[in-house]
């Protein structure tokens, strides 16, 4: 049973890394669920304070994920159209088979979103840049936290490997 929990927890850790870039998945929160599932295994000792601290950090990052892009967009004169365009552009950039689509998509999406809002081209470009910088900052922070959680996960598995992988 512990191997199954380890596999499910590993899946959540991978989804957490992917969720750092996808607006649909909350990256660090998904990674935290992986940590929680790992601690539910009988062979891994439950560490409530560790789980509470990492949950608080994941929730804080999740809240900041909504604030940082808005600050970037607003600081550069953008609107909600630019923010929505950034998210749509990211999804299109992930699906489209173009190099660096995940980088180009949010910028183009923000620009087109601002143009749909009847913003002049120069202002739309500036707002798109702000939205793009906000997205990159947010994604970078989420990715770093997800990597740290993955490192903690690997450390816990390594420390308990004998108990997890014993088949007696």
Secondary structure, DSSP 8 states (H G I E B T S, - for coil): -HHHHHHHHHHHHHHHHHHTT-TTS-HHHHHHHHHHHHHHSTTS---HHHHHHHHHHHHHHHHHHHHHHHHHHHHTT--HHHHHHHHHHHHHHHHS--TTHHHHHHHHHHHHHHHHTT--HHHHHHHHHHHHHHHHHHHHHHHHHHHHHHHHHHHHHHHTHHHHT---
